[in-house]
Amino acid sequence: MSRHLTVLGCGTMGRAILGGLHADGVADGWTVRATVRHADRAARLARDLGWVTVSTDNLEAARGADVVVLATKPQIARGVLTADGMEDALRDTLVVSLCAGVRLSQLEAWAPSARHIRAMPNTPALIREGMTVLSPGSAATSDDLALAESIFAAVGRVRVLDEIHLDAVTGLSGSGPAFASVIVDALADGGVMMGLPRDVATELAAQTLQGTARMVLQTDIHPAALRDQVTTPAGCTIAGLFMMEEGRVRSTMARTVQEAATVAAGLGCGPDDPGPTGGRR
């Protein structure tokens, strides 16, 4: 059955999703539209994604859509969903919001004629190694959830959790690629300090993190157990681990996720709805 998919605000994440759908063949036979804010960007995106119709008109792009992916910045989501004519355009449509901090209750108030699912993907979706967590709204059906899962499965792993967890998800996996990049860079710096060429050190650090992460996912062995496998008495690894503990790396990383999650909770809040962080951005 032919479906119509629209991505409103097609930036990095929107392009990643569309690329994954195209590569996986999930969107074969679909009518796909996307919007951006400026005409020159629309022209470039249309050239890059020849199978997608790109415009700057959110209302026209949403009309007739079965699924609308809301990929705008959280601060402008309300304006997009409450624009003149949008309620009719979204009637009986599944809206999947990628907007961090914008709650289901807000989405349902701004677009009451639609069914809603919140999604929090991350940037490794660009290489189809993403992690997405979905939280369905009160009107979303099991078919809606299955459809959303199929869309995001094209770009990585998918989990379904209650909305109460979405801010923590945002702080951990949504912001996590930035934190992991800092770790890769820091490890590479250590290699350079000890004489390795920069490109070699970066490759070693990145592949080590990738391989370790895959071991966790594929073996179900606790990370602490994997750590112990390479930590021999009086060896070099335990010496390095003591340096990490001295630098409070573990507590710093945990607090990093906590702070990111706290800020994420306020991203969708305005001055009349300050939320847990007072609307802090």
N, C-alpha and C positions, 0 to 999 in steps of 0.2 A: 504494500500500500504506500503510495506516495505521501511524503510528509513535507512540511514546510518548517524550516528552522531559521530563526533570526538571532543574531548576536548584536545587541545594542552596546556600543562602546567597544569596538573590536581592537583592543590593544594587544599586548604581549600574550596574555592568557587566552584571549579570544582566538588569536591566530594559532596558538598551540592546540587548542581544542579542535578547531577546524582542520588543522593539519593532521591530527591523529585520526579524526573521523574519515578524512579522505584516504589516508594511507591504509587504514583498516578496512575500507570499503563499507563502513557502517552507514555512511550518508549517500551511498549509491542510489540514484533515483530521487533523492530529496531535492527540493527547491531550497536554496540557502541564500540568505541575505545577511548583510552586515552593515553597521553604521559607524561612522567616525565623525568628529566634530568639524573637520575642515575639508573643503573640496579637493585641495591638492593631495592630502593624505588619502582621500577616497579613491582618487585616480591611481595613486601608487599601489594601494592595496588591491584594487581591481586588476591591475596588471600582474601582481604577484600571485593572486588567487583567481585564476581565470574562470573557475567554475562557480564563483561567488559573485552575486550582484551587490555592489557596494554603493552606499549613498550617505548623505548627511541628514536624511529625513527619518527620524525615529518612528513617527506615527505611520508613515506609509510602509516602512519595513516591517512593522509589527502586525499590520492588517493581514488577517488570514493565516497567521502563523499557528502551528500546532505547539511549538516550543519556542519560547523566547529566553535566551540567556542574557541576563542583565549583568554586564561586565563593566559598568561605569565606575567612577570613583564613588565611594560611599556617600560623600557630601552632596552629590548631585542626583542620587537615586530617586529621592522624593520628587524633584522637579520633573524627571523623566516620566515617572509613573503617573503623576497627576496632571500632566499636560492636557490641554484641551483635546478631547476625542480619544485619549488613550484608554479610558475605561471601556469604551465600546470596542476598541481595537483588540483589547486583551480578553474579551469575554470568552469564557470556556477555554482559555489558553493556559498551558503549563508555563509558569515563569520560574526559571532557575536562577537565583541570585548568587553572584560571586562577591557581593559587596560585604567586606569585613565589617562587623559590628552592627549591621542593619538587621534588626530582629524580624522574625516571622510576623509578629503582631503588627509591626510597622508596615511591612509589605502588604499584609492583608487589609490594612486600613487604607493604604494608598491605592491599591489595585484590587478592590473587593470582588470584581467580576472574574478574577483569575484564580488558579490553583498554584500554590507556591511550594518550592523546595529551596532551602539554602544549601549552597555548596562551597566548600573551601578547598580548592586545588592548590598546587604550588608549581613553581617555574620548571622543575624537571619534566613537567608535562611536555615541554618543548622537544625533548628527546624520547617521549613516551615512557618516562620513568617517574611519573608524577605520583603524588599521594593526594587523594580527594576524599573528604568526608562529607556526607549528605545528611541533611536533617529535613524531613518532610513536614509541611504545614498541615493544619487540621483538615483541609479539603482535598489534599493530595491523595490519590488512589494508589493501590498496589501496582497498577499498570504504569502510573506516572513515575513511581519510584524505580521500577524495572527499566523504563526508558531512560531515566537520568543515569542509572548505573551503567547502561550500555554505552551512553555517550562518554562518560568519564573513564570507563574501562579501556577505551581506545587510546588513552594517554597515560595509563598506569594503574595502580591499585585503587580500590574503592572500599570505603567503610560507610556504614549507616549508624549514626549516633543521635541521641536526643540533643536538641538545640542547646541545652544547658552546657554542653561540652565544647561548643563551637569557638568560644573565645580562647580556650586552652589550645584547641587545635590550631587556631590562627597563630598563636604565639609559638607553638612547637613546629608544626610542619609547614604552615604558611610562611612564616618568617625564617624558618630553619635553614633554607638554602643559604641565606646570608651568613648565618652563624657558622655553618659548616665551611663556607668559603674562607672565613677568617681562620678556622682551624687548619685547613689545607695550606693556606698561605703561611701560617706560623710554623707548621712542620717543615715546609719547604725552606723557610728562612733558616731553620736549624740545620738542614742539610747543606745549604750554601755556606753557613758559618763554619761547617766542618769540611769544606772544600769541594762540594759537588757543584757542577754547573747548574744554573738556575732552571733550565728546561728539564734537566734530569731530576732535580729535586722536586719540582712541581709534579712531574709524572709519577714519581715514586709515592709522594704524599697522596695524590688524588686516587691512584689505583689502590693504595693501602686502605683508604677510607671506603672506597667502593667495594673492595673485596670483603672487608670486615662487615660492612652493612649487609652484603648478600649472604654471608655466613649466618648472621643473626636471623634473617628472614627465611633462609632455606633449611636451617637445621633446628630452629626453635630452641637453640641453646641460649641460656641467659648470657648477656654480655659479660657479666662478671666471671662466668665459667670460661668463656673464650679468652678473657684476659689472663686467667690463671694458667691456661694452656701454654702461654709463652712467657710465664714468669717463674724462672727457676731461682732457687736459693742463691743468694750472693751474686746474682747475675746482673747484666746491664739493664734489663727491663725493670726490675724492681728498683734499681737506682733512679731510673727515669721517672717511675711512678711516684717515688718519694718527692721528687722535684715538683711534680704536678700537684701533689697534696700540699706541699709547702706554699705553692702559689694559689691555693684554694680554687683550682680549676673546676672541680666538680660543683661546688656550691655557687661559683660564679655563673656557670652555664645554666644551672637550675634557676637561679634568680633572673638570668637573662630571659628565659622563657616566661617566667612569672611577670616580669615587667612588660614584655611584648603583649602578653595576653590581657593585662590590665588596660593598656592603651587601646588594644583592639576593641575592647568592650565599649569604648566611647566613640569610636569612629563614625557610627551612624547617628549620633546624638547631636541635636541642635541646642540653642540656648534655652528653648522652652522644654527640653527633655534632656537634662544634663547627663543622665546615666551615671555609672559608677566612677567615671573619671572626670566628670564635669565637662564633657564634650572635648576633652584634650585630644589633640591630633598627633 
